[in-house]
C-alpha cells in the first residue's frame, strides 16, 4: 500500500497536469474568440520570383494603371500574424522557463529585464567589433559569432551568479537583492553605452538568427524556445537535481535535514535564470540588429506573469517548463488580441496585471483544496 505522502505527490502531479491542460484549453478558446471577433484585414499579395525571392503582386486596370494586389484574411488566423506571435512569444517564454526555476525554489528574480539589457549591450559591443565598420571586420563568422555569443550569454550568467551569491551570503530576501541589481545592471548598461544604440553586426550572425521560412516564420527563436522547453522539462521532471529544486521550494528546512545542499541549489537556479535571459538577449540583438540600455523595460512583469499564469506558485514548490511557455503564449495572445480587437493599448498592462492576480488567487484556492485532500488522506 502506498504511503499518504506518495499519494499526495501523485495527486499534486495530476492536479498540475490538469492545470496545464486547462491552460491549453484557455489558449485555444482565446484563439477561437479572436478568430471569430477579430474581423478581417486586407494584406498585400506576394509571389515567389524565378530567383526564389518573394515579390509583390500587382494588378493592371483597364486604364493601364498598376496597383498592389491585396487579399482579405482573418486578422488573427493568418500566417503572418501567427509567425509574429510565435516570434514574440519566444523571447519571453525562454526567460520564463528560467524564472520558473527560481520561483519553484521559493525565490523571485526582478532583475531579469535588466540582465537582458546588460547582456544585449555587452554582446552587441563585441559583435560591433566584428561588424562591417569594426576593427576586426575581416574575421570569419566562425570567430565572431562564438565570441559575441560568449559575451552575451556569459555576462547574463554572471549576473545570475551575482544575484544568487548575494542572496546566499547576505541572507537577504531575493526580492530586495534583485530589486537592487535590477537598477545596477541597467545603470551599468547605460553607462557603457551612454544611452546610445549599438549596432552594425556581422552579416553571418544576423542571417543565422533571422533565418525564415514560409510567411516570415523565424525558425531560430522558435527552435531555441522549444529546445529550452525540452531541457527545462527534462531537468525539472526527470533529474534528481530538479526534484531538489521542488523540495527546497516546498519545505526548505526539511530539505536541509534531508541532506540537500540548499545554498548550491539556490545559486544554480539564479544562474539558470540569468542564462535564459542571456539567450533571449542574444536572439533579440540578432533579430533586431541593435541593442540599447533601455531594452527589456517591463520584461520583469511579463516574464513573472508568464511563469505564474503557467502554474508556478509564488510560495514555491510548484511549476513547470511547459506551464511557463504556455503562460508566455497566453500573455502574448492577450497583448496581440488587444491590438486585433482595436482596444486601447494603454489597457494592456492593466489586463495582464489582472490576469496575474487571477492566477495567484486560483493557485491559493488550489493549494487550499490540496491541503484539505491531504488532511483527509492522513
N, C-alpha and C positions, 0 to 999 in steps of 0.2 A: 504494500500500500504506500502511495506517495505521501510525503510529509506535507503539512499545511503550507510551509514556506515554498516548497517546489510547486504546489498547486497555485499559490499566489503569483509566482513568477510566470507560470504558463498563462494564467488569467490576464496578467498585465500585458503579456505579449500579444494575446488575442485581442485585447482592447485596443492596443496601438495599431495592429494591422487593420482593425475595423475603422479606426480613425483615419488612416491613410486612404482606405477605400472610400470613406465618406468625403475626404478632401478631393479625391479624384472625381467623385460624382459631382461635387460643387463646381469644379473646373469645367466639366462637360456641360453642366446646366448653364453656367455663365456664358460659355461659348455659344450654346444654342440661343440664349436670350439675345446676345449681341448680334448673332446672325439674323435673327428674326426682326429685331427692332432697330438695328444699326442702319438699315437702308442701303442704298447703292451709291456708287460714285463712278464717274467717267474717268477711265485711265487710259494713258497713251498705249497704242498698239505697237509691238515690236516684232521683228522677224530676224531670222538668222541669215546673215550675208554669206556669199560663197566662201569668203575667207574665214568664216567661223565667228565673226563678231556680231553683236546684236545692234540693229539699227532701227530707227523709227520708220513706221509705215505711213505713207501719205496717200491721200485720195485726190483725184483731179475732178473738178467740177466741169460741167459743160462749158462754162465761160473760160476754161483753161487755168483757173486759179487752183493752186495746191494748198491743202491744209492737212495737219496731222490727223491720222485716223485714231479714233478712240473706241473703247469697248466698255460697256457698263458692267460693273462687277459689284458683288456684295462688299461693303466696307470692311467687314471683319473677315469673312471666309474667302479670302483671295490670296494667291501665292505670295505676293509682295508683302502684305500685312503679316502673314504667318511667318515669313522669313525674318521680318523685322522683329516680331515678337520673340522668336527663338533666339535671335542675336542679343536683344536687350536683356532677356531673362538670363542668358549665360553668365554675364559678368556678376550679377547679384547672386545667382544660385551657387557659383563657385565659392564666393565668400561666405554664403550662408551655411555651407557644409562645414567650413572651418569654425564659424561662430557656434554652430550646433555642438561641436566637440566641447567648447568652453562652457556653454550653457548646461550641457548634460553633467559636467563635473561640478556644477553649482556656482560657476563664475559668470562673469559678464565682460565683454570687450567693447568699450565705447570708442576705442581708437582705431577701429578697422578702416574707417573712411580716411583718416589722416595717414595711416600706414600705407594705404592705397596711393595717396597723393605723393608721399615722400618716395615710395618705391618707383612710381611712374616718372617722377622728376629725375631721380638718380639714373634709372635705366635710360631715359631719354638723353641725358647728358653723355652717357657712354656711346649710345647709338649715334649721336650727333658727330662724335669724333670720327666715326667710320662712314658718315654720310657724304653726299656729293661735295659739300664745301668743308668737310672736316680735314684734320691733319693726316688722317690715315684712310683717306677715301679710296686709295688703290688696294686696300686689303680685301682679301677674299671673304665672301659671305660665311664661309666655314669658320672664320675667326670672329667676325663682327657680331654675328647672331649669338653664339655662345657667350661672348663677353658681355653683351647687353643683357642677356637672359640672367647671367650670374649676378650682375649688378642689381637688377630689378628684384628678382626673387630672393636673392641673398640678403639684401638690405631689409626687405619686409620680414624675413625670418628672424633677423637680428632684432627688429622692433618687437616682434612677438616674444623673443627670448628676454628682452629687457623688461617687458611687462610682467612675464611670469617670475623672473628673478626678483623684481622689486616687491611683488605681491607676497612671495615666499619669505624673503629676507626681512622686510619691514613689517610683515604680518598686518597689513592694512587691507581693507576691503577692496576687491577688484574694481568696484565702481569708482572709488576715489583715485586709484592709481591710473586706470585707463582714461579717466576724465582729464587727469593732468597730462598724460602722454599724448592725448588727442590734440591738445594745444601745442605741446612741444614739437611733435612730429610735423604738424602743419606749419608751425613757425619756422622750423629748420628748412622746410621745403621753400618757404617764401624767401628766406634769407639767401639761400643758394641761388635761386633764380631771379631775385629782386622783383618778383611779381610778373616776370616776363614769360612768354610761352617758349618752349624748347621744341624744335622740330628738325627737319632735314635729316631723315633716317636713310639707311641703306635700302636700296630697292629690293634686295633679296629678303630682308626681314618683312617689309610691308607686303610683298607679293605672297609670302608664306601665310601671314595672318589673314589677308584679305582674299584668300582663295575661295572662290564662289562657284556654285553650280546652279543650274536652273534659273529661277527668277530672283537672283540675288541672295540665295541662301549661303551665308558664311559658314563654311564647314569647320574651320579651325576652332572658333569659340564653342560651337556646339559639340564638337568631338572632345575637347578638353573638359567641358562640363560633364559629359557622360563618363569620361574616364575618372574624374574626381568623384562622381557619384558612386561608381563601382568600387573604387578604392576605399571611399568612406564607409560604404556598406560592409565591405569585407572586414575592415578594421573594427567597426563597432559591433557587428553581428557575429563574426566568425573567429576573431582572435581574442586571446586572453587579455591582451592589452586593452581592448575595447571594453571588456567586462569590468576591468578595473576602473575605467572612467565612469561607468554606470554606478559601480559600487561606491565610489567617493561621493558622487552626487546624491546618492540615496542616503548614505549614512557615513560621514567622514570618520567619526570616532570609531565605529565598528570596523571600518576599513583599516584603520591604524592597528587595532588589536588583532586583526586577522593577518597582519604582516605586509600589507600593501605599502609601498613607499609613496606616500601621498604627495610629497613635495615633487618627486620626479614626474609623477603623472600630471600634476598641475602645470609644471613647467612645459611638458610636452604639448598639452592642449593649446597653450598660448602660442607656442611655436607653430603649430598647425594652423592656427587662425592667421598668423602673420604670413605663413607660406601661401595660403589660398588667396589672401589679399594681394600678394606679390604676383601670383599667376594671373589674377584678374587684371592687375595693372599692366602687365606685360602684353596681354591680349588687347587691352584698350589702346595703348600707345601705338601698337602696330596697326590697329584698325583705323584710328582717327588721325594718326600721323603727327601728333603733338602732345605735350604734357604741360600742365601749369600747376602751381601750388594750390589752386582752387579746385582741382579735380577731386571728385568723391564727396563733395559737400552734401550732407544729408544722407549719405550711404549708411550711416550708423542705424538710422531709423529703418530703412528698407531691409538691411541685412538681418537685424534683430527681429524685425516684423516677420520676415520670411521664415526664420527659424521657429518663432513662437507659433505662427499660424500653421506651420508644418508639424506641430505637436511637441516641440521642445518645451519642457516645463522650466520656468524661471526659478523654481525651488530646487532644480537639479534632479538627476536620476532618470530622465525620460527624454527621448528624442531619437531621430534617425536621419541618415543622409538623404534617403528618398523623401522624407517629410519636408526637409529643408528645400529641396529642389521643387517639390510641388507647391510649397508655400511661396517661393520666389515666382513661380509661374502664375499663381493666383494674384499676387500683388501686382505683377506686371500687366496681367489681363485687366485688373481694375483700372490701372492708370491708362491703358490703351482704350478701355471701354468708355472712360470719361471723355476722351477726345472723339471717339466714334459717335457717341450719343449727343455730342455738342454741349456737354455740361461745362460750366466754367472751371478751368483747370486749377483755379485757386482753391477749389474744394478737394483736390486730390489728397493733400496731406491730412485733411480732416477725416476723409473717408478711410484712408489707410490706418490712421490712429484709432478710429472707431473699430475697425476690423481687429486690430491688435488687442484692444480691451476686451472685445467679444471672445477672442481666442483664449485669453487668460481666464476669463470668467468660466468658460466651458471647461478649461483644464482644471480649475478649482472644483467645479461640480463633479467632474470625472474622478478626481482624487478622493473626494468625499465618498463617492459611491464605492470606489475600490477599497477604501478603509472599512466601510460597512460590510462588504463581502468578505474581507479578510477577518473581521471580527466574528462573523458568523461561521467561517471555516474553522476558526480556532476554538 
